[in-house]
């Protein structure tokens, strides 16, 4: 678990998915100024924001919470089977893309 918000990791995940901070802020229903505070570890994520971050970045909520700092709550793991399958499919897709990138390099 990260002691502080891992802005480098989050920035890299946004870059991998070709997403802007503006889109992320809109998805989290916060201003870009508030998002900047998150990245500077001056504001904390709620459990709902952790879930939204995870969905947008295609990673688990636990991973987001782990990278967002010690006091970040992990949302309830009681998700629907359909949401869980969609999340796993996104993760497999991301892993396959990374494998293809590594093979090409």
Buried (B, 14 or more C-beta within 10 A) or exposed (E): EBEEBBBEBBEEBBEBBEBEBEEBBBBBEBEEEEBBBBBEBEBBBEBEBBBBBBBBBBBBBBBBBBBBBEEBBBBEEEBEEEEEEBBEEBBEEBEEEEEEEEEEE
